[in-house]
Amino acid sequence: MPSQSGKAADRCLTLPTVVVVWLLVLLLTACAVGPVSPRTVRIGAVYPLSGSLAATGADIQRGVELAVEIVNNEYELNLPLARTAGLPGLGDAKLEIVWADHGGDEEEGAIQVRRLLQEEGVVALLGAYNGSVTALASQEAEAAEVPFVNATSTSPLLTDRGYRWFFRTTADDTIFVRNFFNFLADVEARHDITVDSIAVVYENRLFGTSVAQLETAYADQAGIPVVANVPYSAQAANVDAEAQKVVASHASLVMHSSYTQDAILFMQAYKRMGYRPDAILAMDAGFISPSFVETLGEDANYILSREAWARDLGEARPLLWQVNGLYRQRYGADMTGNSARAFTALIVLADAINRAGSVEPEAIREALLATDIPAEQLIMPWAGVRFDPATGQNTLAQGIIVQIQEQNYYTVWPWDVASHELVWPMPEWDQ
């Protein structure tokens, strides 16, 4: 018969054994049901939220935040993930955006990407508006093997690097510049208007220089002489010397690649100098920033710009008006090409994460490669979203041309989706 001390010893041996068995059962059960879905999926967003591009950064931020609101809640919209609350592929997990400000500085963009990855636990990145910042920021993401989705940087060089983790939803500048010269050919055919000379004006970093090279090449193919090639610093506080070169060229068409503050400075300089070409055709960017029209008022009228989005396209695509209505309710203004593209990029990324059913970078990358969103589920005038596996470029993106009339942006080309007639040439300043 065991002693009392022996029984106590048996109990001491038995209790840990039960605990161990219980823990093993819990472990095996957890392995059987798979990993627990996160309650929140964090995405890093690197944009210029301060400095001369703060207004553009705020515009982009609003577009992303509206997309997050739609994904995280239920909306009766024909958008991916709109009719469910959260990401059903991840147990209805909610999206959270972690914002980072690069202020237009390339090195700061790279620093912020490293911070987001190392300290904030983001599973993918959006950014970074400025082409030169996007180049360096996405290089950091590539090294870390984390998906980087770009909504607004359009330099063709960004998708020519052979990166595996870089994806661009918007059309690139090759597409947009080709559109420019198709537009000019259509203007000549329809209105018997001939462009006899071009001045190319551009900020001297990645965005501007790559556009200028394309514009010069296409002008040469079209047989239109480029009579002025004018680079400048987007950080310049005064552009009078550069504007004077444009004026002296007597170009009938000026092609601009400028950010917000420099676009405003050039227009103010042209007015002081009494210069009015037949047309100014802008490569988006500063010329479609909300503060461009707010600052210049009537002096912004008749500028032409390539665009990726316009409110009046809602006549053919009611989804656009529905989403823009939500944006207007929330922010008191219409969307722009920047906010609409940022909105779309977040929807595309969220859709991929949901289909991946995982926050593992490789799973998200594979889901991005498998993306096939049809046109009717977009607020953009694209044929859809489908990425080239070799470059990460959306092969179904395309552009339009808008003109500012009565301080609003209206589609004037292609003719079949135009809501307003083209005004050419631009009226004189006093008219």
C-alpha positions as CSV (number, residue, x, y, z in Angstrom):
1,M,0.0,0.0,0.0
2,P,1.5,3.3,-1.0
3,S,2.5,5.8,1.6
4,Q,0.8,9.2,1.8
5,S,4.1,10.7,0.6
6,G,4.0,8.3,-2.4
7,K,0.5,9.4,-3.3
8,A,1.6,13.0,-3.2
9,A,4.5,12.3,-5.4
10,D,2.2,10.5,-7.9
11,R,-0.1,13.6,-7.9
12,C,2.9,15.8,-8.5
13,L,3.9,13.7,-11.5
14,T,0.4,13.4,-12.8
15,L,-0.5,17.1,-12.9
16,P,2.4,18.3,-15.1
17,T,1.7,15.3,-17.4
18,V,-1.9,16.4,-17.8
19,V,-0.8,20.0,-18.5
20,V,1.6,18.8,-21.2
21,V,-1.0,16.7,-22.9
22,W,-3.5,19.6,-22.8
23,L,-0.9,21.9,-24.3
24,L,-0.2,19.3,-27.1
25,V,-3.9,19.0,-27.8
26,L,-4.2,22.8,-28.1
27,L,-1.1,22.9,-30.4
28,L,-2.4,20.1,-32.6
29,T,-5.8,21.8,-32.8
30,A,-4.3,25.1,-33.8
31,C,-2.3,23.4,-36.5
32,A,-5.4,21.6,-37.8
33,V,-7.4,24.8,-38.3
34,G,-4.5,26.8,-39.8
35,P,-3.1,30.3,-38.9
36,V,-5.5,32.8,-37.2
37,S,-6.5,35.7,-39.6
38,P,-5.3,39.1,-38.5
39,R,-8.0,41.5,-37.3
40,T,-6.2,44.4,-39.1
41,V,-4.2,44.5,-42.3
42,R,-1.7,47.5,-42.3
43,I,-0.7,49.1,-45.6
44,G,2.0,51.8,-45.8
45,A,1.3,54.9,-47.9
46,V,4.3,57.2,-48.7
47,Y,3.3,60.5,-50.2
48,P,4.2,64.3,-50.1
49,L,2.0,65.4,-47.2
50,S,4.1,68.6,-46.6
51,G,6.0,71.2,-48.6
52,S,5.0,72.5,-52.0
53,L,3.1,69.3,-52.9
54,A,1.0,69.2,-49.7
55,A,-2.2,70.0,-51.5
56,T,-1.6,67.1,-53.9
57,G,-0.7,64.8,-51.1
58,A,-3.9,65.7,-49.3
59,D,-5.9,65.0,-52.4
60,I,-4.3,61.6,-52.7
61,Q,-4.8,60.9,-49.0
62,R,-8.6,61.6,-49.3
63,G,-8.9,59.2,-52.2
64,V,-7.2,56.4,-50.3
65,E,-9.2,57.0,-47.2
66,L,-12.5,56.9,-49.1
67,A,-11.4,53.5,-50.6
68,V,-10.6,52.2,-47.1
69,E,-14.0,53.4,-45.8
70,I,-15.7,51.5,-48.6
71,V,-13.7,48.3,-48.1
72,N,-14.1,48.3,-44.3
73,N,-17.9,48.8,-44.5
74,E,-20.8,47.7,-46.6
75,Y,-21.8,49.9,-49.7
76,E,-24.1,49.0,-52.5
77,L,-21.5,49.7,-55.2
78,N,-20.2,47.6,-58.1
79,L,-16.7,47.8,-56.7
80,P,-14.5,44.9,-55.5
81,L,-15.1,44.4,-51.8
82,A,-17.8,47.1,-51.5
83,R,-20.7,44.8,-50.6
84,T,-18.9,43.2,-47.7
85,A,-17.4,44.7,-44.5
86,G,-13.7,44.1,-44.5
87,L,-11.7,41.4,-46.2
88,P,-13.8,38.2,-46.3
89,G,-10.8,36.2,-47.4
90,L,-9.1,37.1,-44.1
91,G,-12.0,36.7,-41.7
92,D,-13.4,40.2,-42.4
93,A,-10.1,41.8,-41.3
94,K,-10.1,45.6,-41.6
95,L,-7.7,47.8,-43.5
96,E,-5.5,50.3,-41.8
97,I,-3.4,52.9,-43.6
98,V,-0.1,54.0,-42.0
99,W,0.8,57.3,-43.6
100,A,4.4,58.5,-44.2
101,D,5.4,62.0,-45.5
102,H,8.4,62.3,-47.9
103,G,7.9,66.0,-48.6
104,G,9.1,65.5,-52.2
105,D,12.5,64.3,-51.1
106,E,13.9,61.1,-52.6
107,E,16.0,60.1,-49.6
108,E,13.2,60.8,-47.2
109,G,11.0,58.5,-49.2
110,A,13.4,55.6,-48.9
111,I,13.8,56.3,-45.1
112,Q,10.0,56.2,-44.7
113,V,9.7,52.9,-46.5
114,R,12.3,51.4,-44.3
115,R,10.5,52.7,-41.2
116,L,7.1,51.4,-42.3
117,L,8.5,48.0,-43.0
118,Q,10.7,47.7,-39.9
119,E,8.6,49.5,-37.3
120,E,5.0,49.6,-38.5
121,G,4.5,46.0,-39.7
122,V,2.9,47.0,-43.1
123,V,2.3,44.1,-45.5
124,A,2.4,46.2,-48.7
125,L,3.0,49.8,-49.8
126,L,1.4,52.6,-51.9
127,G,3.3,55.5,-53.3
128,A,4.9,57.9,-53.9
129,Y,3.5,60.4,-56.5
130,N,6.9,62.0,-57.5
131,G,8.6,59.8,-60.0
132,S,12.0,60.2,-58.5
133,V,10.8,59.4,-55.0
134,T,8.8,56.4,-56.3
135,A,12.0,55.1,-57.9
136,L,14.0,55.1,-54.7
137,A,11.1,54.1,-52.4
138,S,10.2,51.1,-54.6
139,Q,13.8,50.1,-54.7
140,E,13.7,49.7,-50.9
141,A,10.5,47.7,-51.2
142,E,12.1,45.5,-53.9
143,A,15.1,44.7,-51.6
144,A,12.7,43.8,-48.8
145,E,10.5,41.7,-51.2
146,V,7.3,43.6,-50.3
147,P,4.7,44.6,-52.9
148,F,4.7,48.3,-53.9
149,V,1.7,49.6,-55.8
150,N,2.1,52.9,-57.7
151,A,-1.0,54.9,-58.6
152,T,0.3,58.2,-60.0
153,S,4.0,58.1,-61.1
154,T,4.1,57.7,-64.9
155,S,7.7,57.5,-66.0
156,P,8.2,54.4,-68.3
157,L,11.6,53.8,-66.6
158,L,9.8,52.7,-63.4
159,T,8.5,49.5,-65.2
160,D,11.6,48.9,-67.2
161,R,13.8,47.9,-64.2
162,G,12.8,44.2,-64.1
163,Y,11.4,44.5,-60.6
164,R,9.3,41.6,-59.3
165,W,7.5,43.6,-56.5
166,F,6.5,46.8,-58.4
167,F,3.0,47.3,-59.8
168,R,1.6,50.3,-61.5
169,T,-2.1,50.8,-62.1
170,T,-2.1,54.0,-64.1
171,A,-1.1,54.4,-67.7
172,D,2.5,55.5,-68.3
173,D,3.9,58.6,-70.1
174,T,4.5,56.6,-73.3
175,I,0.8,56.0,-73.6
176,F,0.0,59.6,-72.6
177,V,2.5,61.3,-75.0
178,R,1.2,59.0,-77.8
179,N,-2.3,60.3,-76.9
180,F,-1.0,63.9,-77.2
181,F,0.0,63.4,-80.8
182,N,-3.0,61.4,-81.7
183,F,-5.0,64.3,-80.3
184,L,-3.1,66.8,-82.4
185,A,-3.7,64.8,-85.5
186,D,-7.4,64.6,-84.7
187,V,-7.6,68.3,-84.1
188,E,-6.0,69.0,-87.5
189,A,-8.4,66.6,-89.2
190,R,-11.5,67.9,-87.5
191,H,-10.8,71.6,-87.1
192,D,-8.2,72.2,-89.8
193,I,-5.8,73.5,-87.2
194,T,-2.0,72.9,-87.7
195,V,0.6,73.1,-84.9
196,D,3.7,74.5,-86.5
197,S,6.1,74.6,-83.5
198,I,6.3,73.3,-79.9
199,A,8.1,74.5,-76.8
200,V,8.8,71.7,-74.3
201,V,9.0,72.9,-70.7
202,Y,9.7,70.4,-67.8
203,E,10.9,70.0,-64.3
204,N,14.4,68.5,-64.4
205,R,14.0,65.3,-62.4
206,L,12.8,61.9,-63.5
207,F,9.2,62.8,-64.3
208,G,9.9,65.9,-66.4
209,T,13.0,64.7,-68.2
210,S,11.5,61.4,-69.3
211,V,8.3,63.1,-70.6
212,A,10.4,65.7,-72.5
213,Q,12.4,63.0,-74.2
214,L,9.2,61.3,-75.3
215,E,7.6,64.5,-76.5
216,T,10.6,65.5,-78.5
217,A,10.8,62.0,-80.1
218,Y,7.1,62.0,-81.1
219,A,7.3,65.6,-82.3
220,D,10.2,64.6,-84.6
221,Q,8.1,61.7,-85.9
222,A,5.2,64.0,-86.6
223,G,7.5,66.5,-88.3
224,I,6.7,69.3,-85.8
225,P,9.8,71.4,-84.9
226,V,10.6,71.8,-81.1
227,V,11.7,75.4,-81.0
228,A,12.5,75.5,-77.2
229,N,13.6,72.9,-74.7
230,V,13.4,74.4,-71.3
231,P,14.3,72.4,-68.1
232,Y,14.0,74.0,-64.7
233,S,14.0,73.1,-61.0
234,A,10.6,72.3,-59.5
235,Q,11.9,73.9,-56.3
236,A,12.5,77.3,-58.0
237,A,10.9,80.3,-56.4
238,N,11.0,82.2,-59.7
239,V,10.7,80.9,-63.3
240,D,10.8,84.2,-65.1
241,A,14.0,83.4,-67.0
242,E,12.6,80.1,-68.2
243,A,9.3,81.7,-69.1
244,Q,11.1,84.3,-71.2
245,K,12.8,81.5,-73.2
246,V,9.3,80.1,-74.0
247,V,8.0,83.6,-75.0
248,A,11.0,84.2,-77.2
249,S,10.5,80.9,-79.1
250,H,7.0,82.1,-80.3
251,A,5.9,78.4,-80.1
252,S,2.3,77.9,-81.1
253,L,2.0,75.0,-78.6
254,V,3.6,74.7,-75.2
255,M,3.9,71.2,-73.6
256,H,4.3,71.4,-69.8
257,S,5.5,68.8,-67.3
258,S,5.2,70.7,-64.0
259,Y,4.2,70.2,-60.4
260,T,1.7,72.5,-58.6
261,Q,3.7,75.5,-57.5
262,D,5.9,75.7,-60.6
263,A,2.8,75.3,-62.9
264,I,1.2,78.3,-61.1
265,L,4.5,80.3,-61.3
266,F,4.7,79.7,-65.1
267,M,1.1,80.8,-65.7
268,Q,1.6,84.0,-63.6
269,A,4.8,84.7,-65.5
270,Y,3.1,84.2,-68.9
271,K,0.3,86.6,-68.0
272,R,2.8,89.3,-66.8
273,M,4.7,88.9,-70.1
274,G,1.5,89.0,-72.2
275,Y,2.2,85.6,-73.7
276,R,-0.6,83.5,-75.0
277,P,0.2,80.5,-77.3
278,D,-2.5,78.8,-79.3
279,A,-2.6,76.0,-76.6
280,I,-0.9,74.8,-73.5
281,L,-1.0,71.0,-73.2
282,A,0.1,69.8,-69.8
283,M,1.2,66.4,-68.6
284,D,-1.3,66.3,-65.7
285,A,0.5,66.7,-62.3
286,G,0.4,70.4,-61.1
287,F,-2.1,71.4,-63.7
288,I,-4.8,69.2,-62.2
289,S,-4.0,69.9,-58.6
290,P,-7.0,71.5,-56.7
291,S,-4.9,74.5,-55.8
292,F,-4.0,75.2,-59.4
293,V,-7.5,76.5,-60.2
294,E,-8.1,77.8,-56.7
295,T,-5.0,80.0,-57.0
296,L,-5.3,81.2,-60.6
297,G,-9.1,81.4,-60.9
298,E,-10.1,82.5,-64.4
299,D,-6.5,82.6,-65.5
300,A,-6.5,78.8,-65.4
301,N,-9.2,78.6,-68.1
302,Y,-8.4,76.9,-71.4
303,I,-5.4,74.9,-70.2
304,L,-5.4,71.4,-71.8
305,S,-4.1,68.5,-69.8
306,R,-3.9,64.7,-70.2
307,E,-5.9,63.0,-67.5
308,A,-6.7,59.6,-66.2
309,W,-10.1,60.7,-64.8
310,A,-12.8,63.3,-65.2
311,R,-16.2,63.8,-63.4
312,D,-18.1,64.1,-66.7
313,L,-17.2,60.6,-67.7
314,G,-19.9,59.5,-65.3
315,E,-22.4,60.0,-68.1
316,A,-21.1,56.7,-69.5
317,R,-20.0,55.2,-66.2
318,P,-22.5,55.8,-63.4
319,L,-20.3,54.1,-60.8
320,L,-18.0,57.1,-61.2
321,W,-20.7,59.5,-60.2
322,Q,-21.7,57.3,-57.2
323,V,-18.2,57.2,-55.8
324,N,-17.6,60.9,-56.6
325,G,-20.9,61.7,-54.7
326,L,-19.5,59.9,-51.6
327,Y,-16.3,61.8,-52.0
328,R,-18.1,65.1,-52.3
329,Q,-20.3,64.4,-49.2
330,R,-17.2,63.6,-47.2
331,Y,-14.8,66.3,-48.4
332,G,-16.9,69.0,-50.1
333,A,-15.2,68.8,-53.4
334,D,-15.1,66.6,-56.5
335,M,-12.4,64.0,-57.0
336,T,-9.4,64.7,-59.3
337,G,-7.3,62.4,-61.4
338,N,-4.9,62.0,-58.5
339,S,-7.5,61.1,-55.9
340,A,-9.4,58.8,-58.3
341,R,-6.2,57.0,-59.2
342,A,-5.1,56.6,-55.6
343,F,-8.6,55.4,-54.7
344,T,-8.4,52.8,-57.5
345,A,-4.9,51.6,-56.5
346,L,-6.1,50.9,-52.9
347,I,-9.1,49.0,-54.2
348,V,-6.8,46.9,-56.5
349,L,-4.4,46.2,-53.6
350,A,-7.1,45.3,-51.2
351,D,-8.7,43.0,-53.7
352,A,-5.4,41.2,-54.2
353,I,-4.8,40.8,-50.4
354,N,-8.3,39.4,-50.0
355,R,-7.9,36.9,-52.8
356,A,-4.5,35.9,-51.4
357,G,-6.2,35.1,-48.1
358,S,-2.9,35.9,-46.5
359,V,-0.7,38.8,-45.5
360,E,2.5,37.0,-46.7
361,P,4.2,39.2,-49.3
362,E,4.7,36.4,-51.8
363,A,1.0,35.4,-51.7
364,I,0.0,39.1,-52.2
365,R,2.4,39.4,-55.1
366,E,0.9,36.3,-56.8
367,A,-2.6,37.6,-56.3
368,L,-1.6,41.0,-57.9
369,L,-0.3,39.1,-60.9
370,A,-3.6,37.3,-61.2
371,T,-5.6,40.5,-61.0
372,D,-8.3,40.9,-63.7
373,I,-10.8,43.6,-62.7
374,P,-13.2,44.5,-65.5
375,A,-14.0,48.1,-66.7
376,E,-17.5,48.1,-65.1
377,Q,-16.0,47.7,-61.6
378,L,-13.7,50.8,-62.0
379,I,-14.2,54.6,-61.7
380,M,-11.4,55.0,-64.3
381,P,-11.8,55.3,-68.1
382,W,-9.8,52.1,-68.5
383,A,-10.5,48.8,-70.1
384,G,-9.8,47.2,-66.7
385,V,-6.8,46.3,-64.5
386,R,-4.5,43.5,-65.6
387,F,-0.8,43.5,-64.9
388,D,2.0,42.6,-67.3
389,P,3.9,39.8,-65.4
390,A,7.2,41.0,-66.8
391,T,6.9,44.7,-65.9
392,G,4.1,45.1,-63.4
393,Q,2.4,47.7,-65.7
394,N,-1.4,47.7,-66.0
395,T,-1.9,46.9,-69.7
396,L,-5.5,48.1,-69.8
397,A,-4.9,51.7,-68.6
398,Q,-5.5,54.6,-71.0
399,G,-6.0,58.4,-70.9
400,I,-8.2,61.3,-71.9
401,I,-7.6,65.0,-72.5
402,V,-9.5,67.6,-70.5
403,Q,-9.7,71.4,-70.8
404,I,-10.4,73.9,-68.0
405,Q,-13.5,75.8,-68.9
406,E,-15.3,78.1,-66.4
407,Q,-12.8,76.9,-63.9
408,N,-13.9,73.2,-64.2
409,Y,-12.3,70.3,-66.0
410,Y,-14.2,68.9,-68.9
411,T,-13.3,66.0,-71.3
412,V,-12.7,67.3,-74.8
413,W,-11.0,64.2,-76.3
414,P,-11.5,61.5,-77.5
415,W,-14.5,63.0,-79.3
416,D,-16.8,60.1,-78.5
417,V,-16.6,60.6,-74.7
418,A,-16.2,64.5,-74.9
419,S,-18.7,66.5,-72.9
420,H,-17.6,69.9,-74.1
421,E,-16.3,71.3,-77.4
422,L,-12.6,72.1,-77.6
423,V,-11.6,75.8,-77.4
424,W,-8.6,76.5,-79.7
425,P,-6.8,78.8,-79.8
426,M,-6.8,80.1,-76.2
427,P,-8.4,83.5,-76.0
428,E,-6.1,86.4,-75.1
429,W,-5.6,87.3,-71.5
430,D,-7.9,90.3,-71.7
431,Q,-10.7,88.3,-73.3
